[in-house]
Amino acid sequence: MSAADELRALQAALAAEHAAVYGYGVVGGRIREERRTEARSGYDAHRAQRDALMREVHDRGATPVAASAGYALPFPVADSVAAVRLAAELEDRVSGVYSDLVRATAGARRREAAVALREAAVRAVRWRGGGVAFPGLAERAERTETAAAGAPGRSGHSPAPGPSPERVRSSSTPSR
């Protein structure tokens, strides 16, 4: 793992956090009243992670990747059901980039990335009502779910925001 690899993984995590903050803004606008506290908590957690990552990238002498003005969503979010689905997808996306960050780093940074991965996976379970065997590792999660269902092909999960729905981990931010 080189310093450049670590910086790329940090920037990808930062980009995913920018997208999650944006996405939670959409979630908060559509979610039912009884889940607004949960949505606010997710929004606040992603803002805090985003800010910490921005400081870390800056401290490494690099310019933090900027947030986009807007992000394409993977599906229309017209009601609370869709908002819950989007929140789970956002957490899946963040789990994927933190999984990459765990692989690209060592020491304290790796531990922090593992904690962020765990927290995102827990939020995804809360939103979805169930989890995956290997959060952040889409290809393993798909095989586990497919084997459990006894069906060939992809699991029944809807695509994550972004240009490549087949691999949640492959692109960390929704397309513009």
N, C-alpha and C positions, 0 to 999 in steps of 0.2 A: 504494500500500500504506500503510494507516494503522496507527498503533500498536495500535488495537483489532483490526484484522485479524491483525496479527502475534501478539498475545496469544491470540486465538482459535485460531490455527494451533498455537501453542506448547501450549495446553491440550489440543488434539486429539491432538498428538503424545504428550503426557504420559499422556492417557487410554489411548492405544494401547499405550504402554509398560507401564502398569499391567496391561492385559489380557495382554500378551505374557509378563510375569513370571508371572502366574497360569497361563497356558497352558503355559509351559515346566515348571511344577510338575507338571502332568498328564503332559507328555511324559516327564519324568524318571522318573515312576513306572511307565511302561509300556515304555520303550525297551529294546532288547537291550543287554546289557553292553558289546559292542564299540562302541556309539555313545553311551555315557553321557558320555564326555569331551566330545564334540561338543555334546550337550544341555546339559551344565554350562557350557560356553563360551558358548552362546547365552543361557542364563539369566543368567550374569554380565554379559554385554554389555548386556542389556536392563535389568538392575538399575542398572548404571552410567549408562545413558542416562536412565532414569527419575529417578535422583537428581540428575543435572545439570539436567534440565528443571525439576524441582521448585525447585531453587535459582534458576534463571533466572526462572521465573514469580514467585517470592517477591521476587527482586531488582527486579522491575518493579512491586512494590507490590501484587500481586494474590495471592489465595489459590489455591494449586495445587489442581487438581481432585483429589478423593480417589479412591482405589481402591475398587471395589465389593468386597463380601465374597465374591462368587463371580460367575462368568460362565457363561452358557450356551455349550456347545460345539456346533459345527455338525453333529457326528456322534458316535456313541459311539466312545470310545477304549479299546478292550478289549485291544489287543495292540500289539506293536511296529510293525507295518505302519501301523496307524491313528495311532500316535504320530508317526511320520515324516511322514505326511500332514498332521497337525495342525501340526507344526513349520513345514513349508513354507507352510501357510496363514497362520500367525502372521506369518511374515516378509513375505508378500505384503501383509498388512494394514498392517504397519509401513511398508513401502515406500510404500504409498499416502499415508499421512499425512505422511511426510517429503517426498514429492513436492509435496504441498500447502504444506508449510512452506517449501520452496525457492521456490515461487511467491510466498509472502506476505512474504518477507524479503529483505534485501540485505546486502552486505558479509560480515563474518565469520560472522554467524548463518546466512546462506545457504550459505556454504562448509561449515559444520558440518552443516547439514541435508543437503547433497549427500553428504557423507561417510557420514552415518548411512543415507541411502538406498542408497548403494553397498554398504555393509556388510550391510544387510538383504537386498539382492538377491543378494549372494554367498552368504549363508547359505541363502537359498531354493534357489539352484542346487545347493548341496551336499546339501540334504535331498532335493530332487526328482530330482536327477540331470540336470537340464536347466534352461534359463532361458527368459525371454521377451525379445523385442526391446526393449520399453520398460518396464522395471520401475517400478512405482509408478503407471503410467498404464494402468489396467485396460482402458479402452475401446480404446486402441491395441494393447495386447497381444492382446486378443480378436480384433480384425480381422486382425492379422498371423497368429495361429495358425489362424484360420478360413480365411484365404486359402491358407495353406500346406497345410491339410488338404483344401481344395477342397470344403468342406461349408458349407451355410448355417447361421446361428444361432451359438449359444455354443460355445466350445471345450469340451473334455472335462474341464476342471478342476472339481473339486468346490467348493462354495461356501465362502467364507471365514466365520469366526465372525461372528455378528452378525445384525441384523435385515434387512439388505438384501444378499443374496448376489449380486444381479445387478451391483452396482457395488462392488467391493472398497474403493474409495476413498471411497464415499459415507458410510460410518459407520465411525468409527475404533475403536469398542470393541464387544466382544460384548454382546449383550443380557443383561439380568439375569434 
